[in-house]
Amino acid sequence: MPERRPDEARAAAEQAARNSYGRLVATLAQQWRDLAAVEDALADAFRSALEHWPVSGVPTRPEAWLLASARNTLIDGVRRGRVRSDAAPTLALLAEADEAADASLFPDERLKLLFVCAHPAIDAAVRPALMLQIVLGLDAGRIAAAFLTSPATLGQRLVRAKAKIRDAGLAFTVPEQAELPGRLHCVLQAIYASYGSGWEDVAGADPKRRGLTEEAIFLARLVASLLPRAPEARGLLALLLHCEARRAARRDAGGAFVALSDQDTRLWSRELIAEAERELAEASRSGSLGPFQLEAAIQSVHAQRAHDGRTNWHVLAQLYEGLAQLAPSLGALTGRAAAFAEAFGPQRGLALLAELPEAQTAGYQPYWALKAHLLVRVGEAAAAKQAYTRAIGLTEDPAVRGFLDQARERVGG
């Protein structure tokens, strides 16, 4: 009997989940159209892999093994009546599939699936979350955190959305060219949220989020390539590239968090910054301004510090004001308060923070971290410590918690 190697098998399964989950879902869903059934079948395939691979060894092409296993589960489901009866025609397509095919067996169907999940028949509020779960494999907890909602509420919405796709038999193909602009914003939102989830895990401690930033940039490039004249697609790509350019400077040699204003600009990637600037310039030629272009422009202003050592906070305040008018998200409004505080004084920033609804800010960590910082600047030590404590309690990243804890300890009074 071959030597059991459970650690090797688990590592291979985890890598396949990180690298290929979205492609596996998309490949199956393109033919099957029942996302819930596809997800269940893939879950069975991964469980089977963890049972068989330690004994038989990790296959040469793990993704192909998982795809074949999931297909077999779906086929068995049709035969046993456990999934949609009208999926029977798909049985022939699956049965004829050549399991020994080369890498072309995995065409990159993720972009198609993103646009399918942005179908007008699906509730607009759940489209980006559906994309994150189906295409990128994020769990409901992570997605809920990205969209500032509860996992239970989000889970119910996702179940309803998948049922809608199944019952309506929505086609898993890229829509007609005329339909793309109407679906684009939701697709860009999902890609941005996936990047943000990976960005938060800078240490790579969460296996489910490793590689998410690279995946998001790859998908952003795909969308920009598909819609080269869409300024917001280029704006999102520019935004992600600017953020990614600073990755090496976000932690010091000991792994401690480094705030943007304290980062060593020599560690910023000049190549990525230059590419981001080209994309942003190309987007600006359209004459149509959108929120992702404004966010990219904000990051562009920060990037100028690498050239002259200064941050133009008055320009940033103007850009954030425009973003707040165009897309008044909690993040944009908090960023506006930070920029106005730097440009016009901490009292101005605190006044803007005071305008935000308490129900929204209660669990939003950046709000409390900024409020604590500004309270320190106006000399309200006790209130600042309370705000820091609140921010620390809302922070998952140990490095950021350490940074905030040190800031709290420095507060006098």
C-alpha positions in Angstrom: 0.0 0.0 0.0 1.4 3.5 -0.9 2.6 5.6 2.0 -0.1 7.9 3.3 0.8 11.6 3.0 -2.2 13.6 4.4 -0.2 16.8 4.7 0.9 16.7 1.0 -2.7 15.9 -0.1 -4.2 18.7 2.0 -1.6 21.2 0.7 -2.4 20.2 -2.9 -6.2 20.5 -2.3 -5.7 24.0 -0.7 -3.6 25.2 -3.6 -6.2 23.9 -6.1 -8.9 25.7 -4.2 -6.9 29.0 -4.2 -5.8 28.8 -7.8 -8.7 27.1 -9.6 -11.9 27.3 -7.6 -13.3 30.1 -9.7 -12.4 28.4 -13.0 -13.8 25.1 -11.8 -17.1 26.7 -10.9 -17.3 28.7 -14.1 -16.4 25.7 -16.3 -19.2 23.6 -14.7 -21.7 26.4 -14.4 -21.4 27.3 -18.1 -23.1 24.0 -18.9 -25.0 23.3 -15.7 -26.5 26.7 -14.8 -27.4 25.5 -11.3 -24.8 27.2 -9.0 -26.0 25.5 -5.8 -25.6 22.1 -7.4 -22.2 23.0 -8.8 -20.9 24.2 -5.5 -22.2 21.1 -3.7 -20.5 18.9 -6.3 -17.2 20.7 -5.9 -17.4 20.4 -2.2 -17.9 16.7 -2.6 -14.9 16.6 -5.0 -12.6 18.3 -2.4 -13.8 16.0 0.3 -13.1 13.0 -1.9 -9.7 14.4 -2.7 -8.8 14.5 1.0 -9.9 10.9 1.3 -8.2 9.5 -1.8 -5.1 11.5 -2.4 -3.3 10.5 0.8 -3.6 6.9 -0.3 -3.3 7.0 -4.1 -1.1 10.1 -4.3 -1.7 13.6 -5.6 -2.7 13.4 -9.3 -0.5 15.0 -11.9 -3.3 17.5 -12.7 -5.3 18.0 -9.5 -7.7 20.5 -11.1 -8.7 18.0 -13.8 -9.2 15.3 -11.1 -11.5 17.6 -9.2 -13.4 18.7 -12.3 -14.0 15.0 -13.3 -15.1 14.1 -9.8 -17.6 17.1 -9.6 -18.9 16.2 -13.0 -19.5 12.6 -11.9 -21.4 13.9 -8.9 -23.6 16.1 -11.1 -24.2 13.2 -13.5 -25.1 10.9 -10.6 -27.4 13.6 -9.3 -29.3 13.7 -12.6 -29.6 9.9 -12.7 -30.9 9.7 -9.1 -33.2 12.7 -9.5 -31.4 14.8 -6.9 -31.0 17.8 -9.1 -33.1 19.5 -11.8 -34.7 17.1 -14.1 -34.5 19.5 -17.0 -30.7 19.3 -16.8 -30.8 15.9 -18.5 -29.5 17.3 -21.9 -26.4 18.4 -20.0 -25.7 14.8 -19.2 -24.7 14.0 -22.7 -22.3 16.9 -22.8 -20.7 15.9 -19.6 -20.4 12.3 -20.5 -18.7 13.1 -23.8 -16.1 15.3 -22.1 -12.5 14.1 -22.6 -11.1 13.9 -19.1 -7.6 13.5 -20.5 -7.7 16.8 -22.3 -4.9 19.2 -21.9 -4.9 22.5 -20.1 -7.5 23.9 -22.5 -10.0 21.9 -20.5 -10.0 24.9 -18.2 -10.8 28.0 -20.3 -10.9 31.1 -18.2 -14.7 31.5 -17.9 -14.6 33.6 -14.8 -15.2 36.9 -16.7 -18.3 35.4 -18.3 -19.5 34.2 -14.9 -18.9 37.7 -13.4 -21.2 39.2 -16.0 -23.8 36.5 -15.6 -23.9 37.3 -11.8 -24.6 40.9 -12.8 -27.7 39.9 -14.7 -30.5 42.5 -14.3 -32.8 39.7 -13.1 -30.7 39.3 -9.9 -31.1 41.8 -7.1 -28.5 44.5 -7.6 -27.7 44.6 -3.9 -26.4 41.0 -3.9 -24.7 40.8 -7.3 -21.2 41.7 -6.2 -21.4 39.4 -3.2 -22.6 36.6 -5.5 -19.6 37.1 -7.7 -17.2 37.0 -4.7 -18.6 33.7 -3.5 -19.1 31.9 -6.8 -16.1 33.2 -8.8 -13.5 33.7 -6.1 -14.7 31.3 -3.4 -14.9 33.7 -0.5 -17.0 32.6 2.4 -20.1 34.5 3.6 -18.3 36.0 6.6 -15.6 37.6 4.6 -18.0 38.9 2.0 -20.3 40.3 4.7 -17.4 42.2 6.2 -16.6 43.7 2.8 -20.1 45.0 2.4 -20.7 45.9 6.1 -23.6 43.5 6.6 -24.2 40.4 8.7 -23.2 36.9 7.4 -26.8 35.5 8.1 -28.5 38.3 6.1 -26.0 37.9 3.3 -26.3 34.1 3.3 -30.1 34.4 2.8 -29.6 36.8 -0.1 -27.1 34.5 -1.8 -29.4 31.5 -1.5 -32.2 33.5 -3.1 -30.0 34.8 -5.9 -28.7 31.3 -6.8 -32.3 30.0 -6.9 -33.1 32.9 -9.2 -30.3 31.9 -11.6 -31.3 28.3 -11.5 -35.1 28.8 -12.0 -34.6 31.4 -14.7 -32.0 29.3 -16.6 -29.8 32.4 -17.1 -27.3 31.8 -19.8 -23.6 31.5 -18.7 -22.2 33.5 -21.6 -20.9 37.1 -21.9 -23.9 39.3 -22.7 -24.2 41.2 -26.0 -21.9 44.2 -26.3 -24.9 46.6 -25.7 -25.6 44.9 -22.4 -22.1 45.1 -20.9 -22.2 48.8 -19.7 -25.3 48.1 -17.6 -23.6 45.3 -15.8 -20.1 46.7 -15.6 -20.3 48.6 -12.3 -21.3 45.5 -10.3 -18.5 43.5 -11.8 -16.0 46.3 -10.9 -17.4 46.5 -7.4 -16.8 42.7 -6.9 -13.3 42.9 -8.2 -12.5 45.8 -6.0 -14.0 44.0 -2.9 -12.0 40.9 -3.7 -8.8 43.0 -3.9 -9.7 44.6 -0.6 -10.2 41.2 1.1 -6.7 40.1 -0.1 -5.2 43.4 0.8 -6.3 43.1 4.4 -4.4 39.8 4.7 -1.0 41.3 3.8 0.8 38.6 5.9 -0.9 35.8 3.9 -2.0 34.1 7.1 -5.5 33.2 5.7 -5.2 30.4 3.1 -8.6 31.3 1.6 -7.4 34.8 0.8 -3.9 34.1 -0.6 -3.5 35.3 -4.1 -6.7 37.3 -4.1 -4.9 40.6 -4.9 -3.2 39.1 -7.9 -6.5 37.5 -9.0 -8.3 40.8 -8.7 -5.7 42.6 -10.7 -5.8 39.8 -13.4 -9.6 40.1 -13.6 -9.4 43.9 -13.7 -7.0 43.6 -16.7 -9.5 41.2 -18.4 -12.3 43.7 -18.0 -10.2 46.6 -19.3 -9.2 44.4 -22.2 -12.8 43.4 -22.9 -14.1 47.1 -22.6 -11.1 49.2 -23.6 -13.2 52.3 -24.0 -14.9 52.0 -20.5 -13.1 54.6 -18.4 -14.2 53.1 -15.1 -12.7 49.7 -16.0 -9.3 51.5 -16.6 -10.0 53.6 -13.4 -10.3 50.4 -11.3 -7.2 48.9 -12.8 -5.3 52.1 -12.1 -6.6 52.1 -8.5 -5.5 48.5 -7.9 -2.1 49.1 -9.4 -1.4 52.2 -7.3 -2.4 50.2 -4.1 -0.3 47.2 -5.1 2.7 49.4 -5.8 2.9 50.1 -2.0 2.7 46.5 -0.8 6.3 46.1 0.1 6.2 49.2 2.3 3.1 48.3 4.4 5.2 46.3 6.9 8.6 47.0 8.4 11.4 44.4 8.7 9.8 43.1 11.9 6.3 42.8 10.4 4.9 45.9 12.1 2.2 47.9 10.3 3.4 51.1 8.7 0.9 53.9 8.0 0.8 55.4 4.5 2.2 58.7 5.7 5.2 56.9 7.2 6.0 54.5 4.4 9.4 54.5 2.8 8.6 55.6 -0.8 11.8 53.9 -2.0 10.0 50.6 -1.5 7.1 51.6 -3.7 7.1 50.0 -7.2 7.9 52.7 -9.8 6.8 50.2 -12.5 3.3 49.7 -11.1 2.9 53.4 -10.4 3.8 54.3 -14.0 1.4 51.7 -15.4 -1.3 53.0 -13.1 -0.7 56.6 -14.3 -1.0 55.5 -17.9 -4.3 53.7 -17.3 -5.7 56.7 -15.4 -4.6 59.1 -18.2 -6.3 56.9 -20.7 -9.5 56.8 -18.7 -9.5 60.6 -18.4 -9.6 61.0 -22.1 -13.2 59.8 -22.2 -14.4 62.9 -20.4 -16.7 60.8 -18.3 -15.8 60.8 -14.6 -16.6 57.9 -12.3 -15.9 56.9 -8.7 -13.1 54.4 -9.5 -11.3 57.1 -11.5 -11.6 59.5 -8.6 -10.3 56.9 -6.2 -7.4 56.2 -8.5 -6.7 59.9 -8.8 -6.6 60.1 -4.9 -4.0 57.3 -4.9 -2.1 59.2 -7.7 -1.8 62.2 -5.5 -0.4 60.0 -2.7 2.1 58.5 -5.2 3.5 62.0 -5.9 5.2 61.9 -2.5 7.7 59.5 -4.1 8.8 62.4 -6.3 8.7 65.5 -4.1 8.3 64.2 -0.6 5.0 66.1 -0.1 1.3 65.2 0.0 -1.1 67.8 -1.4 -3.9 67.6 1.1 -5.9 70.4 -0.5 -6.1 68.5 -3.8 -7.0 65.3 -1.9 -9.8 67.2 -0.1 -11.2 68.3 -3.4 -11.0 64.8 -4.9 -12.7 63.3 -1.8 -15.4 65.9 -2.0 -16.1 64.9 -5.6 -16.1 61.2 -4.6 -18.5 61.9 -1.7 -20.8 63.6 -4.1 -20.6 60.9 -6.7 -20.5 57.8 -4.6 -21.1 58.6 -0.9 -20.0 55.3 0.6 -18.9 55.1 4.2 -15.3 54.6 3.1 -15.4 57.7 0.9 -17.0 59.9 3.6 -14.4 58.8 6.2 -11.6 59.4 3.7 -13.1 62.9 3.1 -13.0 63.6 6.8 -9.3 62.5 6.9 -8.3 64.7 4.0 -10.2 67.8 5.3 -8.6 67.3 8.7 -5.1 67.4 7.1 -6.0 70.3 4.8 -8.1 72.5 7.2 -7.5 71.2 10.7 -8.6 68.4 13.0 -11.8 70.1 14.0 -13.0 70.2 10.4 -12.4 66.4 10.2 -14.2 65.7 13.4 -17.2 67.8 12.3 -17.4 65.7 9.1 -17.2 62.5 11.1 -20.0 63.7 13.4 -22.3 63.9 10.3 -22.0 60.2 9.6 -24.9 57.9 10.8 -24.1 56.1 14.1 -25.7 52.9 12.8 -23.2 52.7 10.0 -20.1 53.8 11.9 -20.6 51.5 14.9 -18.7 48.6 13.4 -16.5 50.5 10.9 -12.9 50.3 12.1 -11.4 53.1 9.9 -13.9 55.6 11.4 -12.8 54.9 14.9 -9.1 54.9 14.1 -9.4 58.3 12.4 -11.6 59.7 15.2 -9.1 58.6 17.8 -6.2 60.2 15.8 -8.1 63.5 15.5 -9.2 63.6 19.1 -5.6 63.3 20.1 -4.8 66.3 17.9 -7.4 68.4 19.6 -6.3 67.3 23.1 -9.2 65.1 24.1 -7.1 62.3 25.5 -9.9 60.3 27.3 -12.2 60.3 24.3 -9.2 59.4 22.1 -8.4 56.4 24.2 -12.0 55.2 24.1 -12.0 55.5 20.3 -8.7 53.7 20.0 -10.1 50.9 22.1 -13.1 50.7 19.8 -10.9 50.6 16.7 -8.7 47.9 18.2 -11.7 45.7 19.0 -12.8 46.0 15.3 -9.4 45.0 13.9 -8.5 41.5 12.9 -5.0 42.1 11.6 -2.5 41.6 14.6 -0.1 44.1 13.1 -2.7 46.8 12.8 -3.9 46.0 16.3 -0.4 46.4 17.6 -0.1 49.8 15.7 -3.3 51.1 17.3 -2.4 49.8 20.7 0.9 51.6 20.6 -0.9 54.8 19.5 -3.3 54.4 22.4 -0.4 54.0 24.9 1.2 57.2 23.7 -2.0 59.2 24.5 -1.4 61.2 27.7 -4.0 62.0 30.4 
